[in-house]
């Protein structure tokens, strides 16, 4: 699909769609990855798939969105993109809890800060997220699949100690069963 931006050069940055007042892809993509010329590239072998892109966006915007096409054309791993979305959700939760706006950067600092989250050891949400993501990912024919949505990954990551342990144990069991299935 060819998207035209009248009056813009190939060096100009892709704008976010008019429906959005904030775009997660503006945060994920570096400026050179947002140039209009990126849309002329073929989709690389390793890229974020459309279902993950829609989860990251979260707007259910059905019109053409050049930013979504751009993110599909850069080599970006799903883990990084999913964690950025989790931090975005976390910033909204913090804002509600503290009754003030929390920037993405402030939420990211809090996300990576180590502390005792009720399990008697130092950990961060970033570490928990990595553990949950690894348990929820499957390699099928060289392709990575996630059995949870980005919101599901987030919910487990920030769960209280009892729920976190139970859900993590369940994910371990599911992963084991996955590898034991003959259809794998």
C-alpha positions as CSV (number, residue, x, y, z in Angstrom):
1,X,0.0,0.0,0.0
2,X,1.3,3.4,-0.9
3,X,0.5,6.3,1.4
4,X,0.9,9.8,0.0
5,X,1.6,12.8,2.2
6,X,1.0,15.9,0.0
7,X,3.7,18.5,0.3
8,X,6.0,16.4,2.4
9,X,9.4,15.0,1.5
10,X,10.6,11.5,2.1
11,X,12.7,12.9,5.0
12,X,9.7,14.3,6.9
13,X,8.5,12.4,9.9
14,X,5.3,10.4,9.8
15,X,2.7,12.3,11.9
16,X,0.3,10.5,14.3
17,X,-3.2,10.1,13.0
18,X,-5.6,12.9,13.8
19,X,-7.7,10.7,16.1
20,X,-4.8,10.4,18.6
21,X,-3.6,12.9,21.1
22,X,-0.7,10.6,22.1
23,X,0.9,7.8,20.1
24,X,2.9,5.0,21.7
25,X,4.7,4.5,18.4
26,X,6.1,8.1,18.6
27,X,7.8,6.9,21.7
28,X,8.9,3.5,20.4
29,X,10.3,4.6,17.0
30,X,13.5,6.6,16.7
31,X,13.2,9.6,14.3
32,X,14.9,7.9,11.4
33,X,12.4,5.0,11.8
34,X,9.5,7.5,11.4
35,X,10.6,9.1,8.2
36,X,8.1,8.8,5.4
37,X,10.6,6.8,3.2
38,X,10.3,3.9,5.7
39,X,6.9,3.2,4.2
40,X,8.6,2.2,0.9
41,X,10.6,-0.6,2.6
42,X,9.5,-4.2,2.5
43,X,8.4,-5.7,5.8
44,X,11.5,-7.4,7.3
45,X,11.5,-11.1,8.3
46,X,11.7,-10.1,12.0
47,X,9.0,-7.5,12.7
48,X,6.1,-6.9,15.1
49,X,2.9,-8.4,13.7
50,X,-0.4,-6.6,13.2
51,X,-2.1,-8.2,16.2
52,X,0.6,-6.9,18.5
53,X,0.5,-3.5,16.8
54,X,-3.2,-3.2,17.4
55,X,-2.8,-4.2,21.1
56,X,0.0,-1.6,21.5
57,X,-2.1,1.1,19.9
58,X,-5.3,0.3,21.8
59,X,-7.4,2.8,19.9
60,X,-9.2,0.3,17.7
61,X,-8.7,2.9,14.9
62,X,-9.8,1.2,11.7
63,X,-8.7,3.9,9.2
64,X,-5.2,3.9,7.6
65,X,-2.5,4.7,10.1
66,X,0.9,5.3,8.6
67,X,2.5,5.0,12.0
68,X,1.3,1.4,12.2
69,X,2.7,0.7,8.8
70,X,6.0,2.2,9.7
71,X,6.4,0.2,12.9
72,X,5.8,-3.0,10.9
73,X,8.7,-2.1,8.7
74,X,11.4,-1.7,11.3
75,X,13.2,-4.5,13.1
76,X,11.7,-4.2,16.5
77,X,11.2,-7.1,18.9
78,X,7.8,-7.8,20.4
79,X,9.3,-8.0,23.9
80,X,10.4,-4.3,23.9
81,X,7.2,-3.1,22.3
82,X,5.0,-5.1,24.8
83,X,7.0,-3.7,27.8
84,X,6.6,-0.1,26.5
85,X,2.8,-0.7,26.4
86,X,2.9,-2.2,29.9
87,X,4.7,1.0,31.1
88,X,2.1,3.1,29.4
89,X,-0.7,1.3,31.3
90,X,1.4,1.6,34.5
91,X,1.7,5.3,34.1
92,X,-2.1,5.5,33.8
93,X,-2.6,3.4,36.9
94,X,-0.1,5.6,38.8
95,X,-1.8,8.7,37.6
96,X,-5.2,7.5,39.0
97,X,-3.6,6.3,42.2
98,X,-1.7,9.6,42.8
99,X,-4.4,11.8,41.3
100,X,-1.9,13.6,39.1
101,X,-0.4,13.2,35.6
102,X,2.5,10.8,35.5
103,X,4.8,11.0,32.5
104,X,5.9,7.9,30.7
105,X,9.5,8.6,31.8
106,X,8.5,8.8,35.4
107,X,6.5,5.6,35.1
108,X,9.5,3.9,33.4
109,X,11.8,4.9,36.3
110,X,9.3,3.5,38.8
111,X,8.9,0.3,36.7
112,X,12.6,-0.4,36.9
113,X,13.0,0.5,40.5
114,X,13.8,-2.5,42.7
115,X,11.9,-3.1,46.0
116,X,10.2,-5.7,48.0
117,X,6.8,-6.4,46.4
118,X,5.7,-8.8,49.1
119,X,7.7,-11.9,48.2
120,X,10.6,-11.1,50.6
121,X,13.1,-10.3,47.9
122,X,14.2,-7.3,45.8
123,X,12.6,-7.2,42.4
124,X,11.2,-4.7,39.9
125,X,8.2,-4.7,37.6
126,X,10.7,-4.9,34.7
127,X,12.2,-8.1,36.1
128,X,8.7,-9.6,36.7
129,X,7.6,-8.6,33.2
130,X,10.6,-10.4,31.6
131,X,9.7,-13.6,33.6
132,X,6.0,-13.4,32.7
133,X,6.8,-12.7,29.0
134,X,9.2,-15.6,28.8
135,X,6.6,-18.0,30.2
136,X,3.9,-16.6,27.8
137,X,6.0,-16.8,24.7
138,X,6.3,-19.8,22.4
139,X,8.5,-20.5,19.4
140,X,6.7,-22.1,16.6
141,X,8.6,-22.7,13.4
142,X,11.0,-19.9,14.3
143,X,8.1,-17.5,14.9
144,X,7.4,-16.1,18.4
145,X,3.8,-16.3,19.6
146,X,2.4,-14.9,22.8
147,X,-0.4,-16.7,24.6
148,X,-1.3,-13.5,26.5
149,X,-2.2,-10.0,25.4
150,X,-0.1,-7.0,26.4
151,X,-2.8,-6.2,29.0
152,X,-2.7,-9.8,30.3
153,X,1.1,-9.5,30.6
154,X,0.7,-6.3,32.5
155,X,-2.0,-7.7,34.9
156,X,0.2,-10.6,35.9
157,X,3.3,-8.4,36.3
158,X,1.7,-6.1,38.8
159,X,-0.4,-8.7,40.6
160,X,-0.1,-9.1,44.3
161,X,2.4,-11.7,45.6
162,X,-0.1,-14.6,46.0
163,X,-1.7,-14.1,42.6
164,X,1.6,-13.5,40.9
165,X,3.0,-16.8,42.2
166,X,-0.1,-18.7,41.3
167,X,-0.3,-17.2,37.8
168,X,3.4,-17.7,37.2
169,X,3.1,-21.4,38.3
170,X,0.1,-21.8,35.9
171,X,2.1,-20.3,33.0
172,X,5.0,-22.7,33.7
173,X,2.6,-25.6,33.5
174,X,1.1,-24.4,30.3
175,X,4.5,-23.9,28.7
176,X,5.5,-27.5,29.7
177,X,2.3,-28.9,28.3
178,X,2.9,-26.9,25.1
179,X,6.3,-28.6,24.6
180,X,4.9,-32.0,25.3
181,X,2.1,-31.7,22.8
182,X,2.7,-33.9,19.6
183,X,1.3,-31.1,17.4
184,X,4.1,-28.7,18.4
